[in-house]
């Protein structure tokens, strides 16, 4: 897998940088700063910003110098803006060379990218395939890959290879198929995600399935969970997806049983309370909150620590072995103390 440096990030080294995109007016310096800072503070590794004029490029550049963070410019057709963003030090520029009006213009964009160490991103959205492509290849994964390939070949003719690729659709199945097909033919880093996924939990589920399927195949070097609304949510869910996949282990993972009639306490509230109490932990630790001691200790045998049982028979256990019995309230506090001490070591 080809590795690519994007600002202070390396794509292809095993870490999966999280991306998001601002949606306040780029011309509003204060709003852009506030939203970009909020994204970065919540764990966004690379912020993308739509840049539609020279003034916006300059505002954006200053904001991200102030934030000391890499930024990706999203350019539609204006190659001069792409050159300017590159010259201003943007880490990455999203532009499709087939859309900017000729080979000489591509040459200027490439020359600026080479001179400044800028990465380019080319991408295809299944909804906007060119009619020449659909006439020959239809509207499926093959057409998406051929569309991206056309853009890559334009850049390669200019001897430019520092390119990140995206192939997105609002269909989970098509996105996964297109990315798998691309990876079987090319080793450019992939920016993965489901586009136009919608709002709320339906959109999150679509993103989690699509991104999860690809990452479990080892496909995807950076990701975005595209959601309508506040982009900070994109970052929050991206982190949850990486944690669920084991790509980020530096946190306190709280597992809990689904409960059954053997459980005689409000396990869901206790597990939620414990999760909130340990949210700031950045060391890998797995904690189980289980409904009964008969089955719970064994079922959560892979947890580092846990409690099982409720009011009458609460036990603390570690790695599947009972440590001690305590009244329920004391057991909760003791578990929290043990986990805190372990992660502070
Ligand atoms: S751990 Fe006990 S309470 Fe929880 S689901 Fe299993 S048997 Fe039921």
Boltz pocket constraint, residues with backbone or C-beta under 6 A from the ligand:
constraints:
  - pocket:
      binder: B
      contacts: [[A, 257], [A, 258], [A, 259], [A, 260], [A, 261], [A, 262], [A, 263], [A, 290], [A, 291], [A, 292], [A, 293], [A, 295], [A, 296], [A, 299]]
      max_distance: 6.0
